[in-house]
């Protein structure tokens, strides 16, 4: 083997190493992007679930308020009925 052959082999090896490094870099970038996208989707899902729970809690609060109002009206109505019976 002469010097030219060795230089040719060295250049071929360097090209393979560069290609291998580029492939590894591309795989790592794709993996990083995939992880970032997955994390974003998971965060959005959690936020959506929390928003749903908050809406449900607000609806429950409204219903509880309405129930209390109805109960107080019912008590007032009962008191008025009792007062009428007493005054008769």
FENGIHU-V678609 format. One record per helix or strand of 3 or more residues. SS is the DSSP state (@ for helix, = for strand). FROM is the first residue (numbers start at 1). LEN is the number of residues. Records with the same first field share a line. If there is no record, write none. Layout:
SS->FROM-LEN, FROM-LEN
//
This chain:
@->3-85
//
